[in-house]
Amino acid sequence: MPSRDGPAVEVVDLVKRYPRATTNAVDGLSFTVAPGETFGLFGPNGAGKSTTIGILTTRLRATGGRALVGGVDVSRDPVGARANLAVVPQHNNLDRALTPRQNLLYHAAYHGVPRAEAEERAKVLLDRFGLTERADRRIEAYSGGMAQRLMIARAWMHEPEVLFLDEPTNALDPQTRLLIWSRIREMRERGVSIVLTTHQMNDAANLVDRVGIVDHGKLLTLDTPQNLVRGLAGQAILDLTVTPTARDDADEVVAALRELDGVRKAERRPLPVGAAGAGRGGAGRAALATLGPGALAALAARARANGNASTATLAGAGGGRIRVRLHLATDPAALLGPALAVLTGRSATLNDIHIGEPSLEDVFIELTGRDPR
Ligand SMILES: Nc1ncnc2c1ncn2[C@@H]1O[C@H](COP(=O)(O)OP(=O)(O)OP(=O)(O)O)[C@@H](O)[C@H]1O
């Protein structure tokens, strides 16, 4: 990577208003990306992420403010800025008149990469992205995932200082997603600065150094994923999968759990996929520990010894399950007994317990709300 003082990307009070729009799509955005940093720009649909990337990659002109890539002002010197960057846009913009290999070579030629070097790079990249077999066939035959792999390989052909990835894993199957995240990780390890948008925040959480969350064109927060998660009031999460009795009301079960000391918030969550199996886990990436049926039985025994000798059952119940997430301001272990006592008192069945930490997605929801845009 070229060594240069100063940030890889600098955005200062950036504003974009589209013609005839009544509000700004980007509304006074400021952030910097350090050399070698992987920066996640997250936000709900319509938050202004693609517009910001459009300006930084010279596809769009800003209405106000400043944006520099590799130290070059994108509106004063778009050609100079383009030499420093590559972009993988949200929509396929491959040249269908060319084969995949030709797409790579054409891109390299545009950026002045000598022919022999370009051919060697194309060979290596086609291989790394699993595209060698189809390298010389027409693009129309490509699936969405293959096109996406090719666009990332193409972006890498001139080894840019800054790589912009706009939803690089959107609408891809899990295998392609894994491959793409691992190639992005390799680019990061080689010192390239990366700006990426994604709605797959928990996938990206281990990859990004810092995250800026935007909404309505404004920056809501900017920090490392660890600090963002730590800053979420309620340090830990206790997920309970519960089957209330047929005569009980699910919302009242949640309300009763909410009353417990140390519970900051209690909410219904969707049941994890596969939750029909007794004792199955599945709180997703946030989960740190699952207590199996043995541990649950021990807890039940403890609750009974404490005088709650009613009819709580553990694991194995049929329908009517609900998932309750307790956000705690206290140690989750200290809440297990009282939570179990509440359920025992209502003759509810406790099917599964997960102790976890909030995820980046929890931070995102907390900041931007639950309503779809
Ligand atoms: N070409 C355009 N003309 C007018 N308005 C636009 C145009 N492109 C985007 N917008 C508007 O600008 C705002 C920001 O859109 P943008 O595409 O930047 O959001 P985003 O965060 O990238 O969303 P998504 O996650 O859906 O890709 C939205 O209100 C959108 O409707």
The ligand as a MOL file (V3000), in Angstrom:
LIG
                    3D

  0  0  0     0  0            999 V3000
M  V30 BEGIN CTAB
M  V30 COUNTS 31 33 0 0 0
M  V30 BEGIN ATOM
M  V30 1 N -31.1870 9.2020 -7.4040 0
M  V30 2 C -31.9150 9.6260 -6.3730 0
M  V30 3 N -32.8190 10.6250 -6.5110 0
M  V30 4 C -33.5590 11.0580 -5.4750 0
M  V30 5 N -33.4770 10.5570 -4.2190 0
M  V30 6 C -32.6020 9.5580 -4.0250 0
M  V30 7 C -31.7880 9.0420 -5.0720 0
M  V30 8 N -31.0240 8.0390 -4.5680 0
M  V30 9 C -31.3290 7.9500 -3.2590 0
M  V30 10 N -32.2840 8.8560 -2.9220 0
M  V30 11 C -32.8570 9.0800 -1.5860 0
M  V30 12 O -31.8020 9.4680 -0.7170 0
M  V30 13 C -31.9540 8.8690 0.5620 0
M  V30 14 C -30.7000 8.0600 0.8730 0
M  V30 15 O -30.6490 6.9380 -0.0110 0
M  V30 16 P -29.4150 5.9410 -0.0450 0
M  V30 17 O -29.6110 5.0400 -1.2210 0
M  V30 18 O -28.1550 6.7210 0.0410 0
M  V30 19 O -29.6470 5.1450 1.3100 0
M  V30 20 P -28.9510 3.7940 1.8250 0
M  V30 21 O -28.6080 4.0490 3.2540 0
M  V30 22 O -27.8450 3.4170 0.9280 0
M  V30 23 O -30.1470 2.7530 1.7230 0
M  V30 24 P -30.1080 1.1430 1.3900 0
M  V30 25 O -29.6670 0.4720 2.6460 0
M  V30 26 O -31.5440 0.8650 1.0900 0
M  V30 27 O -29.1960 0.9440 0.2340 0
M  V30 28 C -33.2170 8.0420 0.4930 0
M  V30 29 O -34.2690 8.8290 1.0200 0
M  V30 30 C -33.4250 7.8070 -0.9910 0
M  V30 31 O -34.7840 7.6660 -1.2940 0
M  V30 END ATOM
M  V30 BEGIN BOND
M  V30 1 1 1 2
M  V30 2 1 2 3
M  V30 3 2 2 7
M  V30 4 2 3 4
M  V30 5 1 4 5
M  V30 6 2 5 6
M  V30 7 1 6 7
M  V30 8 1 6 10
M  V30 9 1 7 8
M  V30 10 2 8 9
M  V30 11 1 9 10
M  V30 12 1 10 11
M  V30 13 1 11 12
M  V30 14 1 11 30
M  V30 15 1 12 13
M  V30 16 1 13 14
M  V30 17 1 13 28
M  V30 18 1 14 15
M  V30 19 1 15 16
M  V30 20 2 16 17
M  V30 21 1 16 18
M  V30 22 1 16 19
M  V30 23 1 19 20
M  V30 24 2 20 21
M  V30 25 1 20 22
M  V30 26 1 20 23
M  V30 27 1 23 24
M  V30 28 2 24 25
M  V30 29 1 24 26
M  V30 30 1 24 27
M  V30 31 1 28 29
M  V30 32 1 28 30
M  V30 33 1 30 31
M  V30 END BOND
M  V30 END CTAB
M  END
